[in-house]
């Protein structure tokens, strides 16, 4: 067992090496955990919606609560026009949530602690929202970069600033999730290492810290999935309603 | 009869308190932690993107390091703007 706190983030290959051209597309532990979380989501929702009773079972309650939670979030932040995008935001939220939560299990791997995964998700959101914006408003979507009531002299500077703040969206979206997950898991591992090195006499203090931190990490795992989804809704709202 | 009245009033007050506490805790804890996590990256990301754009433009126009410096500050401005915007949004949502 390694004492290096960063050891848990290593991606290794499972099975044979597969390459497509120059790109290595082998099956790794990261892909394994993505598939596990996707299967977990599907099975939870399959079981939860199979027998629909008026007094819901626990798992049915879970599925219904998550549905209303996301649906309310979308209608609150992006309005009724965003209803068609519910499946996308719901899958995004559930995927990030399940990846985060599966990462909390011992010996598992946290997919969302790698920036390439979170950046890919954020890039899909960014490109999708930009396409939706242009499809709905045409060239008028560029008005997003020109706030109303700005003197003409300042306009070139303001437009550059607005473009940078628009381009910063996927970066902030991905860095937030990645940094929170990686920092939390590293911290847990560091405190766990203290328990071993301080032994049976001094190890109780870091052990209690670790227990408390796990509670915090579960909260953050949920919160980051929520923030990811709600920011997607906010960006979608900009693209659909254009009220800057 | 009197005893019953007293009890029901006390029950009412306790219920009110419990309800209030529950609501407050729920809202404050999660949303303020979320806000703290959200605002910090907003600033960093804009500065980062601004500097990258400046660096790329510098390579294009062969004007190192001036555009990087200028775009660093423009990025910082964009970051502050982003932070103010999301703070305003949070305030609107809280009301």
Contacts between the chains, C-beta under 8 A, distances in Angstrom:
chain1	res1	chain2	res2	distance
A	157	B	74	7.6
A	160	B	74	5.8
A	161	B	74	5.9
A	161	B	77	5.4
A	161	B	78	4.6
A	161	B	81	6.3
A	162	B	78	7.6
A	164	B	46	6.0
A	164	B	49	5.7
A	164	B	50	4.9
A	164	B	53	6.7
A	164	B	71	7.7
A	164	B	74	6.3
A	164	B	75	5.5
A	164	B	78	4.2
A	165	B	46	5.7
A	165	B	78	4.1
A	165	B	79	7.6
A	165	B	81	5.8
A	165	B	82	5.0
A	167	B	49	5.0
A	167	B	53	7.5
A	168	B	42	7.6
A	168	B	45	4.3
A	168	B	46	4.1
A	168	B	48	7.5
A	168	B	49	4.5
A	168	B	50	7.9
A	168	B	75	7.8
A	168	B	78	6.6
A	168	B	79	7.3
A	168	B	82	6.6
A	169	B	45	7.8
A	171	B	45	4.0
A	171	B	48	6.1
A	171	B	49	5.6
A	172	B	41	4.7
A	172	B	42	5.2
A	172	B	44	7.4
A	172	B	45	3.4
A	172	B	46	7.4
A	172	B	82	7.6
A	175	B	41	5.2
A	175	B	44	7.0
A	175	B	45	5.9
A	176	B	37	6.3
A	176	B	38	6.9
A	176	B	41	4.2
A	179	B	41	7.0
A	180	B	37	6.3
A	219	B	30	7.6
A	219	B	33	7.5
A	220	B	33	7.9
A	220	B	37	7.8
A	223	B	30	6.4
A	223	B	33	6.4
A	223	B	34	5.4
A	223	B	37	7.2
A	224	B	37	7.4
A	226	B	34	7.1
A	227	B	34	5.6
A	227	B	37	6.8
A	227	B	38	6.0
A	231	B	38	7.8
A	234	B	89	7.2
